[in-house]
Amino acid sequence: MVPTDDQKALVFDALVENGLRFIEAAASELASEPTFSVAHFATGLELLLKARLFAEHWTLIAANPHGFNWSAVQSGDVYTIQASDICAAVATVAGTSLNHEQEVFARVFRHRNQVLHFVPPTNLSAVEAEQCLAWYRLHHLLTVRWRDVFLKFAARIQTVESSLRAHRPYLKARYDVLQPKLSGLSAAGALAECPSCNFMSAELERPIRTIAKFTCEVCGADGHLAEFSCGNRHPLYELPAECQCGEEHTREELFESLNVVRYLSPKEQLDEPEPPHCGECLDSEVTVAELESDAGYVCVACGTYFEPTAYDSCEYCSTGWVGYDLESSFFSGCEFCDGRLGNLPDD
């Protein structure tokens, strides 16, 4: 039996709505029922990731898609993909790298297994930090990278976002405890607002031109912040961003400010290799900028930082990449070519 579009839409909507309800419940249960909070947050996360698989094709939520039929969905007998496999499945079928998210989500699923079978949670600030960071990563997927898939639920997702931000008492307590250290970092100009928990608790490493790596002392989030001409910072992960200065700062603006080629003479520009593409987000446009000498590369589309040694070129078409596996690319090619095997003459 092949489901109709209306039938598929009903199941997709149920997956998303149930996932969001579980995540909302987790925030309100943390103080009174911490075990339920851990379990419900993980369940909500799992349902939303399965919704992304379902949107690609309805059979993909099954542990065995090839032996799966729609009647199993209708009867509720479907044996769905395991949480431990879901990130890899999403990355494969949706063409979405989850390198930023995979370890964070894996911790959530492992923690659920731990508290349900062995040890109830006792460190509530750690649980809240885990949920805060996981939602931050998930929220970006739902509203930016997978925006078209979840557009119908944009208002509902924003409601959940507002609800979660109103339930962070344990992070506030942790923030208060860390005040002596944070005050010292602030005085040294090495502190910024964390985009995940919104506390002034993101410790900055040495800025590299307009980019600085941060690690939050409160919730554990990390990433890179970009400083714009107005002096305000925004996470690469969230561009474009409305700024307090009244302007919208974009990836294109940042990319132009990081483009070292414009400072070179015409002769020097001829010797410069073409800017590489990003192997994480696989954007068709060039979005990777080289930082100052020997400082590596950064993708302004997905916010991924790459070591200086990450640059490589396709052996067939010579397209530059960072973070892309180009082994055997002469034969198999890259995202922009089919390699030698794809260009063999017809018999």
Helices and strands as residue ranges (DSSP letters): H 5-29, H 34-56, G 58-61, G 65-67, H 70-75, H 83-94, H 102-117, H 124-140, I 141-145, H 147-150, G 151-153, H 154-165, H 169-177, H 179-187, E 191-192, E 202-204, E 211-216, E 222-227, E 233-235, G 236-238, E 241-242, E 248-249, H 251-258, G 260-263, H 266-271, E 277-278, E 288-290, E 297-299, E 305-306, G 308-310, E 311-313, E 320-322, H 329-332, G 341-343
